[in-house]
Amino acid sequence: MSTVVVPRAGYDLLYVTTQRVRTTGTEAFDFENLGLSVAVFVVPVGQTPQLIEQRDIGPDRTGREHPTWGAATTLTGRGDDRWLYVFGTANPGTDKAWGYSLRVARVRPDDFLDQDRWRYWDGSDWSREEDDATEMIPAKDGVSQTLSVFTQGDRWYALSKRNDLLGSDITVWSADSPTGPWSSGTAVEKIPKGGTGQVRYMPLAHPSLFPQAGSVVASYSTNDTNSERVAEDPLRYRPHFVRVTLPR
């Protein structure tokens, strides 16, 4: 879902947030997510990344109404005063909303794998209880299940696709801090429609790729609901990159 780099003397620690997945049938989309798992890589300067740990975080839980923690991660600060912000998305059911709501927790980078050390924003303070995590962006007209949250200057941005698979625009929400209040979102790029069976999904921001003030490089993925068509033409399953202007 997301990656975050924690620099150390002579090497980096790379955390990759993923989802534990269970198969529910034989078709391409017959699966369900169960919860967060974090892969940790050590990356010595100029050398090959090495996987040193894979840690499951939290119990198995089916259903999209539970926050998908690790949907985005953002590291801020310096030295001993660094915080890792871990964002979670949840959907109350497609009969109520197609988008996902956004919540946030924070933890010191060294304690990322210990969920007991996480603190959840409850709207006014940081709580020990996950159930206290408040919606900062509602699910109605909300973000996708996986998104990007990043900073540029003194401003925070969340880049995603409003209303997930039903949406058609790369959208950017903004705030003065990771806890909001967040804007209602501005459409910054329309995603072209695909042919029959093609889907466009999961816009992500890449702030370190050709950085320019006031804009960001973003990608979105394309796929096909028919895996046989993908096997015949692998280019139907690929990322596309665009530069988008950030709202002021």
Phi and psi in degrees as GROMACS dihedral restraints (atoms count N, CA, C in turn):
[ dihedral_restraints ]
;  ai    aj    ak    al  type     phi  dphi    fc
    3     4     5     6     1  -151.9    20    10
    4     5     6     7     1   166.5    20    10
    6     7     8     9     1  -133.7    20    10
    7     8     9    10     1   150.3    20    10
    9    10    11    12     1  -145.8    20    10
   10    11    12    13     1   138.6    20    10
   12    13    14    15     1  -108.6    20    10
   13    14    15    16     1   130.3    20    10
   15    16    17    18     1  -113.4    20    10
   16    17    18    19     1   104.7    20    10
   18    19    20    21     1   -66.9    20    10
   19    20    21    22     1   139.6    20    10
   21    22    23    24     1  -130.1    20    10
   22    23    24    25     1   171.7    20    10
   24    25    26    27     1   -69.5    20    10
   25    26    27    28     1   110.2    20    10
   27    28    29    30     1    87.9    20    10
   28    29    30    31     1    -6.9    20    10
   30    31    32    33     1  -161.6    20    10
   31    32    33    34     1   165.9    20    10
   33    34    35    36     1  -115.6    20    10
   34    35    36    37     1   149.5    20    10
   36    37    38    39     1  -101.7    20    10
   37    38    39    40     1   125.9    20    10
   39    40    41    42     1  -110.2    20    10
   40    41    42    43     1   118.5    20    10
   42    43    44    45     1  -101.1    20    10
   43    44    45    46     1   128.9    20    10
   45    46    47    48     1  -118.2    20    10
   46    47    48    49     1   116.3    20    10
   48    49    50    51     1   -86.9    20    10
   49    50    51    52     1   132.3    20    10
   51    52    53    54     1  -134.2    20    10
   52    53    54    55     1   173.8    20    10
   54    55    56    57     1  -113.3    20    10
   55    56    57    58     1   134.4    20    10
   57    58    59    60     1   -70.6    20    10
   58    59    60    61     1   134.2    20    10
   60    61    62    63     1  -128.4    20    10
   61    62    63    64     1   140.8    20    10
   63    64    65    66     1  -120.3    20    10
   64    65    66    67     1   133.4    20    10
   66    67    68    69     1   -74.4    20    10
   67    68    69    70     1   137.1    20    10
   69    70    71    72     1  -118.9    20    10
   70    71    72    73     1    -4.1    20    10
   72    73    74    75     1  -172.5    20    10
   73    74    75    76     1  -161.7    20    10
   75    76    77    78     1  -106.0    20    10
   76    77    78    79     1    -9.2    20    10
   78    79    80    81     1   -84.2    20    10
   79    80    81    82     1   166.9    20    10
   81    82    83    84     1   -60.2    20    10
   82    83    84    85     1   -34.6    20    10
   84    85    86    87     1  -105.5    20    10
   85    86    87    88     1    19.5    20    10
   87    88    89    90     1   -88.3    20    10
   88    89    90    91     1    79.3    20    10
   90    91    92    93     1  -155.6    20    10
   91    92    93    94     1   163.2    20    10
   93    94    95    96     1  -140.8    20    10
   94    95    96    97     1   147.2    20    10
   96    97    98    99     1   -82.8    20    10
   97    98    99   100     1   146.8    20    10
   99   100   101   102     1  -116.9    20    10
  100   101   102   103     1   -23.8    20    10
  102   103   104   105     1   156.7    20    10
  103   104   105   106     1   177.6    20    10
  105   106   107   108     1   -78.7    20    10
  106   107   108   109     1   140.1    20    10
  108   109   110   111     1  -136.0    20    10
  109   110   111   112     1   138.5    20    10
  111   112   113   114     1  -117.9    20    10
  112   113   114   115     1   125.1    20    10
  114   115   116   117     1   -97.0    20    10
  115   116   117   118     1   134.5    20    10
  117   118   119   120     1  -117.0    20    10
  118   119   120   121     1   124.6    20    10
  120   121   122   123     1  -115.5    20    10
  121   122   123   124     1   139.0    20    10
  123   124   125   126     1   -97.8    20    10
  124   125   126   127     1   133.1    20    10
  126   127   128   129     1  -124.8    20    10
  127   128   129   130     1    90.0    20    10
  129   130   131   132     1   -63.3    20    10
  130   131   132   133     1   149.8    20    10
  132   133   134   135     1   -57.0    20    10
  133   134   135   136     1   123.2    20    10
  135   136   137   138     1    74.0    20    10
  136   137   138   139     1    10.3    20    10
  138   139   140   141     1  -122.1    20    10
  139   140   141   142     1  -179.1    20    10
  141   142   143   144     1   -82.0    20    10
  142   143   144   145     1   135.3    20    10
  144   145   146   147     1   -59.0    20    10
  145   146   147   148     1   141.9    20    10
  147   148   149   150     1  -127.2    20    10
  148   149   150   151     1   126.5    20    10
  150   151   152   153     1   -71.9    20    10
  151   152   153   154     1   122.6    20    10
  153   154   155   156     1  -112.8    20    10
  154   155   156   157     1   -16.8    20    10
  156   157   158   159     1  -164.1    20    10
  157   158   159   160     1   148.2    20    10
  159   160   161   162     1  -130.6    20    10
  160   161   162   163     1   114.0    20    10
  162   163   164   165     1  -118.5    20    10
  163   164   165   166     1   124.9    20    10
  165   166   167   168     1   -79.2    20    10
  166   167   168   169     1   133.5    20    10
  168   169   170   171     1  -112.9    20    10
  169   170   171   172     1   119.3    20    10
  171   172   173   174     1    81.1    20    10
  172   173   174   175     1   167.5    20    10
  174   175   176   177     1   -77.7    20    10
  175   176   177   178     1   163.4    20    10
  177   178   179   180     1   -66.5    20    10
  178   179   180   181     1   130.2    20    10
  180   181   182   183     1  -143.0    20    10
  181   182   183   184     1   122.5    20    10
  183   184   185   186     1   -88.9    20    10
  184   185   186   187     1   162.9    20    10
  186   187   188   189     1    97.1    20    10
  187   188   189   190     1   137.5    20    10
  189   190   191   192     1   -82.8    20    10
  190   191   192   193     1    -3.3    20    10
  192   193   194   195     1   -73.7    20    10
  193   194   195   196     1   -18.1    20    10
  195   196   197   198     1   -84.1    20    10
  196   197   198   199     1   140.5    20    10
  198   199   200   201     1   -59.8    20    10
  199   200   201   202     1   132.3    20    10
  201   202   203   204     1   -88.5    20    10
  202   203   204   205     1    88.6    20    10
  204   205   206   207     1   -70.7    20    10
  205   206   207   208     1   144.6    20    10
  207   208   209   210     1    91.1    20    10
  208   209   210   211     1     5.0    20    10
  210   211   212   213     1   -58.6    20    10
  211   212   213   214     1   -28.1    20    10
  213   214   215   216     1  -152.5    20    10
  214   215   216   217     1   151.5    20    10
  216   217   218   219     1  -139.4    20    10
  217   218   219   220     1   142.2    20    10
  219   220   221   222     1  -142.2    20    10
  220   221   222   223     1   128.7    20    10
  222   223   224   225     1  -102.7    20    10
  223   224   225   226     1   132.1    20    10
  225   226   227   228     1  -132.9    20    10
  226   227   228   229     1   164.6    20    10
  228   229   230   231     1    89.8    20    10
  229   230   231   232     1  -177.8    20    10
  231   232   233   234     1  -139.0    20    10
  232   233   234   235     1   154.7    20    10
  234   235   236   237     1    56.0    20    10
  235   236   237   238     1  -130.3    20    10
  237   238   239   240     1   -80.0    20    10
  238   239   240   241     1    -7.6    20    10
  240   241   242   243     1  -105.5    20    10
  241   242   243   244     1    52.3    20    10
  243   244   245   246     1  -108.6    20    10
  244   245   246   247     1   141.3    20    10
  246   247   248   249     1  -124.2    20    10
  247   248   249   250     1   139.2    20    10
  249   250   251   252     1  -104.5    20    10
  250   251   252   253     1   117.8    20    10
  252   253   254   255     1   -94.4    20    10
  253   254   255   256     1   125.6    20    10
  255   256   257   258     1  -114.1    20    10
  256   257   258   259     1   117.6    20    10
  258   259   260   261     1   -99.5    20    10
  259   260   261   262     1   143.6    20    10
  261   262   263   264     1  -126.4    20    10
  262   263   264   265     1   144.1    20    10
  264   265   266   267     1  -120.1    20    10
  265   266   267   268     1   149.0    20    10
  267   268   269   270     1  -148.5    20    10
  268   269   270   271     1   150.6    20    10
  270   271   272   273     1  -126.8    20    10
  271   272   273   274     1   127.9    20    10
  273   274   275   276     1   -78.8    20    10
  274   275   276   277     1    -2.2    20    10
  276   277   278   279     1   124.0    20    10
  277   278   279   280     1   139.3    20    10
  279   280   281   282     1   -67.3    20    10
  280   281   282   283     1   -14.3    20    10
  282   283   284   285     1   -75.5    20    10
  283   284   285   286     1   -12.7    20    10
  285   286   287   288     1  -111.6    20    10
  286   287   288   289     1   -36.4    20    10
  288   289   290   291     1  -164.7    20    10
  289   290   291   292     1   145.8    20    10
  291   292   293   294     1   -93.5    20    10
  292   293   294   295     1   -23.2    20    10
  294   295   296   297     1   -82.8    20    10
  295   296   297   298     1   180.0    20    10
  297   298   299   300     1  -119.6    20    10
  298   299   300   301     1   145.0    20    10
  300   301   302   303     1   -81.2    20    10
  301   302   303   304     1   163.9    20    10
  303   304   305   306     1  -124.2    20    10
  304   305   306   307     1   131.2    20    10
  306   307   308   309     1  -127.3    20    10
  307   308   309   310     1   169.8    20    10
  309   310   311   312     1  -144.7    20    10
  310   311   312   313     1   144.1    20    10
  312   313   314   315     1  -125.9    20    10
  313   314   315   316     1   164.1    20    10
  315   316   317   318     1  -138.1    20    10
  316   317   318   319     1   155.9    20    10
  318   319   320   321     1  -160.7    20    10
  319   320   321   322     1   152.9    20    10
  321   322   323   324     1   -67.6    20    10
  322   323   324   325     1   142.2    20    10
  324   325   326   327     1   -53.8    20    10
  325   326   327   328     1   -39.1    20    10
  327   328   329   330     1   -68.0    20    10
  328   329   330   331     1   -16.7    20    10
  330   331   332   333     1  -105.5    20    10
  331   332   333   334     1    12.0    20    10
  333   334   335   336     1   -55.5    20    10
  334   335   336   337     1   -38.8    20    10
  336   337   338   339     1   -80.4    20    10
  337   338   339   340     1    -2.8    20    10
  339   340   341   342     1  -110.2    20    10
  340   341   342   343     1    96.7    20    10
  342   343   344   345     1   -64.5    20    10
  343   344   345   346     1   -21.3    20    10
  345   346   347   348     1   -63.9    20    10
  346   347   348   349     1   -18.6    20    10
  348   349   350   351     1   -91.8    20    10
  349   350   351   352     1    -7.2    20    10
  351   352   353   354     1   -71.8    20    10
  352   353   354   355     1   149.5    20    10
  354   355   356   357     1  -128.3    20    10
  355   356   357   358     1   136.8    20    10
  357   358   359   360     1  -110.7    20    10
  358   359   360   361     1   134.4    20    10
  360   361   362   363     1   -73.8    20    10
  361   362   363   364     1   120.4    20    10
  363   364   365   366     1  -102.6    20    10
  364   365   366   367     1     9.8    20    10
  366   367   368   369     1   107.3    20    10
  367   368   369   370     1   -20.6    20    10
  369   370   371   372     1  -141.7    20    10
  370   371   372   373     1   -20.8    20    10
  372   373   374   375     1  -156.9    20    10
  373   374   375   376     1   177.6    20    10
  375   376   377   378     1   -98.5    20    10
  376   377   378   379     1   117.9    20    10
  378   379   380   381     1  -102.9    20    10
  379   380   381   382     1   153.6    20    10
  381   382   383   384     1   -76.7    20    10
  382   383   384   385     1   -18.2    20    10
  384   385   386   387     1   -96.6    20    10
  385   386   387   388     1   125.2    20    10
  387   388   389   390     1   -60.0    20    10
  388   389   390   391     1   -37.2    20    10
  390   391   392   393     1   -64.6    20    10
  391   392   393   394     1   -15.6    20    10
  393   394   395   396     1   -82.3    20    10
  394   395   396   397     1   -10.5    20    10
  396   397   398   399     1   -60.4    20    10
  397   398   399   400     1   123.2    20    10
  399   400   401   402     1   -96.3    20    10
  400   401   402   403     1   151.9    20    10
  402   403   404   405     1   -71.4    20    10
  403   404   405   406     1   123.5    20    10
  405   406   407   408     1   -94.9    20    10
  406   407   408   409     1   -35.3    20    10
  408   409   410   411     1  -122.5    20    10
  409   410   411   412     1   125.4    20    10
  411   412   413   414     1   -72.6    20    10
  412   413   414   415     1   161.1    20    10
  414   415   416   417     1   -69.4    20    10
  415   416   417   418     1   -33.6    20    10
  417   418   419   420     1   -64.9    20    10
  418   419   420   421     1   119.3    20    10
  420   421   422   423     1    59.2    20    10
  421   422   423   424     1    33.3    20    10
  423   424   425   426     1   -91.2    20    10
  424   425   426   427     1  -163.6    20    10
  426   427   428   429     1   -82.8    20    10
  427   428   429   430     1   177.5    20    10
  429   430   431   432     1   -82.8    20    10
  430   431   432   433     1   171.4    20    10
  432   433   434   435     1   -63.2    20    10
  433   434   435   436     1   -37.7    20    10
  435   436   437   438     1  -117.1    20    10
  436   437   438   439     1   138.7    20    10
  438   439   440   441     1  -149.5    20    10
  439   440   441   442     1  -175.4    20    10
  441   442   443   444     1  -122.7    20    10
  442   443   444   445     1   136.7    20    10
  444   445   446   447     1  -125.8    20    10
  445   446   447   448     1   127.2    20    10
  447   448   449   450     1  -150.5    20    10
  448   449   450   451     1   170.4    20    10
  450   451   452   453     1  -116.4    20    10
  451   452   453   454     1   150.7    20    10
  453   454   455   456     1  -144.9    20    10
  454   455   456   457     1   120.5    20    10
  456   457   458   459     1    64.8    20    10
  457   458   459   460     1  -132.5    20    10
  459   460   461   462     1  -102.6    20    10
  460   461   462   463     1    19.7    20    10
  462   463   464   465     1  -115.7    20    10
  463   464   465   466     1   143.4    20    10
  465   466   467   468     1  -100.5    20    10
  466   467   468   469     1   143.0    20    10
  468   469   470   471     1  -133.2    20    10
  469   470   471   472     1   140.8    20    10
  471   472   473   474     1  -117.8    20    10
  472   473   474   475     1   120.0    20    10
  474   475   476   477     1  -111.1    20    10
  475   476   477   478     1   129.6    20    10
  477   478   479   480     1  -162.9    20    10
  478   479   480   481     1  -167.7    20    10
  480   481   482   483     1  -117.7    20    10
  481   482   483   484     1   114.5    20    10
  483   484   485   486     1   -59.8    20    10
  484   485   486   487     1   134.6    20    10
  486   487   488   489     1    64.7    20    10
  487   488   489   490     1    24.6    20    10
  489   490   491   492     1    52.0    20    10
  490   491   492   493     1  -128.1    20    10
  492   493   494   495     1   -63.8    20    10
  493   494   495   496     1   -27.3    20    10
  495   496   497   498     1   -77.7    20    10
  496   497   498   499     1   -18.2    20    10
  498   499   500   501     1   -74.5    20    10
  499   500   501   502     1   167.1    20    10
  501   502   503   504     1  -131.6    20    10
  502   503   504   505     1    -1.3    20    10
  504   505   506   507     1  -124.2    20    10
  505   506   507   508     1   140.6    20    10
  507   508   509   510     1   -72.4    20    10
  508   509   510   511     1   125.8    20    10
  510   511   512   513     1  -123.7    20    10
  511   512   513   514     1   144.5    20    10
  513   514   515   516     1  -123.4    20    10
  514   515   516   517     1   124.7    20    10
  516   517   518   519     1   -99.7    20    10
  517   518   519   520     1   150.1    20    10
  519   520   521   522     1  -138.0    20    10
  520   521   522   523     1   158.2    20    10
  522   523   524   525     1  -159.5    20    10
  523   524   525   526     1   165.1    20    10
  525   526   527   528     1   -83.9    20    10
  526   527   528   529     1   -14.4    20    10
  528   529   530   531     1  -153.2    20    10
  529   530   531   532     1   165.1    20    10
  531   532   533   534     1   -66.1    20    10
  532   533   534   535     1   -17.2    20    10
  534   535   536   537     1   -95.0    20    10
  535   536   537   538     1     1.8    20    10
  537   538   539   540     1    84.7    20    10
  538   539   540   541     1  -163.8    20    10
  540   541   542   543     1   -69.7    20    10
  541   542   543   544     1   141.3    20    10
  543   544   545   546     1   -91.0    20    10
  544   545   546   547     1   147.5    20    10
  546   547   548   549     1   -67.5    20    10
  547   548   549   550     1   172.7    20    10
  549   550   551   552     1   -81.6    20    10
  550   551   552   553     1    -3.2    20    10
  552   553   554   555     1    98.0    20    10
  553   554   555   556     1   138.9    20    10
  555   556   557   558     1  -124.8    20    10
  556   557   558   559     1   126.6    20    10
  558   559   560   561     1   -71.1    20    10
  559   560   561   562     1   124.8    20    10
  561   562   563   564     1  -114.8    20    10
  562   563   564   565     1   -13.5    20    10
  564   565   566   567     1  -162.6    20    10
  565   566   567   568     1   130.2    20    10
  567   568   569   570     1   -87.0    20    10
  568   569   570   571     1   131.9    20    10
  570   571   572   573     1   -85.2    20    10
  571   572   573   574     1   124.3    20    10
  573   574   575   576     1   -59.7    20    10
  574   575   576   577     1   144.9    20    10
  576   577   578   579     1   -73.3    20    10
  577   578   579   580     1   146.0    20    10
  579   580   581   582     1   -96.6    20    10
  580   581   582   583     1  -178.8    20    10
  582   583   584   585     1   -79.1    20    10
  583   584   585   586     1  -171.0    20    10
  585   586   587   588     1   -58.5    20    10
  586   587   588   589     1   126.7    20    10
  588   589   590   591     1    83.6    20    10
  589   590   591   592     1    -7.6    20    10
  591   592   593   594     1   -86.1    20    10
  592   593   594   595     1   143.0    20    10
  594   595   596   597     1  -123.3    20    10
  595   596   597   598     1   148.7    20    10
  597   598   599   600     1  -120.1    20    10
  598   599   600   601     1   127.1    20    10
  600   601   602   603     1  -155.6    20    10
  601   602   603   604     1   168.1    20    10
  603   604   605   606     1    52.7    20    10
  604   605   606   607     1    61.6    20    10
  606   607   608   609     1   -62.1    20    10
  607   608   609   610     1   138.7    20    10
  609   610   611   612     1  -135.5    20    10
  610   611   612   613     1   148.2    20    10
  612   613   614   615     1   -96.0    20    10
  613   614   615   616     1   149.6    20    10
  615   616   617   618     1  -130.6    20    10
  616   617   618   619     1    75.6    20    10
  618   619   620   621     1   -60.9    20    10
  619   620   621   622     1   -26.3    20    10
  621   622   623   624     1   -88.4    20    10
  622   623   624   625     1    -1.6    20    10
  624   625   626   627     1   -95.8    20    10
  625   626   627   628     1   109.8    20    10
  627   628   629   630     1    49.0    20    10
  628   629   630   631     1    60.3    20    10
  630   631   632   633     1   -65.8    20    10
  631   632   633   634     1   139.3    20    10
  633   634   635   636     1  -142.8    20    10
  634   635   636   637     1   135.3    20    10
  636   637   638   639     1   -61.3    20    10
  637   638   639   640     1   135.5    20    10
  639   640   641   642     1    85.7    20    10
  640   641   642   643     1     0.9    20    10
  642   643   644   645     1  -150.1    20    10
  643   644   645   646     1   173.0    20    10
  645   646   647   648     1  -153.4    20    10
  646   647   648   649     1   146.8    20    10
  648   649   650   651     1   -79.9    20    10
  649   650   651   652     1   131.4    20    10
  651   652   653   654     1  -126.8    20    10
  652   653   654   655     1   155.5    20    10
  654   655   656   657     1  -126.1    20    10
  655   656   657   658     1   156.2    20    10
  657   658   659   660     1  -139.1    20    10
  658   659   660   661     1   154.8    20    10
  660   661   662   663     1  -103.0    20    10
  661   662   663   664     1   149.9    20    10
  663   664   665   666     1  -121.7    20    10
  664   665   666   667     1   147.4    20    10
  666   667   668   669     1  -151.8    20    10
  667   668   669   670     1  -179.3    20    10
  669   670   671   672     1  -133.6    20    10
  670   671   672   673     1   140.0    20    10
  672   673   674   675     1   -71.0    20    10
  673   674   675   676     1   -13.6    20    10
  675   676   677   678     1  -108.0    20    10
  676   677   678   679     1   106.2    20    10
  678   679   680   681     1   -65.0    20    10
  679   680   681   682     1   -24.0    20    10
  681   682   683   684     1   -67.2    20    10
  682   683   684   685     1   -36.3    20    10
  684   685   686   687     1   -66.5    20    10
  685   686   687   688     1   -34.9    20    10
  687   688   689   690     1   -67.1    20    10
  688   689   690   691     1   -40.1    20    10
  690   691   692   693     1   -63.2    20    10
  691   692   693   694     1   -35.4    20    10
  693   694   695   696     1   -76.5    20    10
  694   695   696   697     1   -33.8    20    10
  696   697   698   699     1  -138.7    20    10
  697   698   699   700     1    87.7    20    10
  699   700   701   702     1   -59.9    20    10
  700   701   702   703     1   -20.2    20    10
  702   703   704   705     1   -69.2    20    10
  703   704   705   706     1    -8.9    20    10
  705   706   707   708     1   -72.2    20    10
  706   707   708   709     1   -15.8    20    10
  708   709   710   711     1  -119.3    20    10
  709   710   711   712     1    94.7    20    10
  711   712   713   714     1  -162.1    20    10
  712   713   714   715     1   163.5    20    10
  714   715   716   717     1   -90.5    20    10
  715   716   717   718     1   155.9    20    10
  717   718   719   720     1  -127.5    20    10
  718   719   720   721     1   145.7    20    10
  720   721   722   723     1  -119.4    20    10
  721   722   723   724     1   140.1    20    10
  723   724   725   726     1  -142.8    20    10
  724   725   726   727     1   156.3    20    10
  726   727   728   729     1  -101.4    20    10
  727   728   729   730     1   130.0    20    10
  729   730   731   732     1  -119.8    20    10
  730   731   732   733     1   148.2    20    10
  732   733   734   735     1   -86.2    20    10
  733   734   735   736     1   132.5    20    10
  735   736   737   738     1   -80.8    20    10
  736   737   738   739     1   139.4    20    10
  738   739   740   741     1   -66.9    20    10
  739   740   741   742     1   144.3    20    10
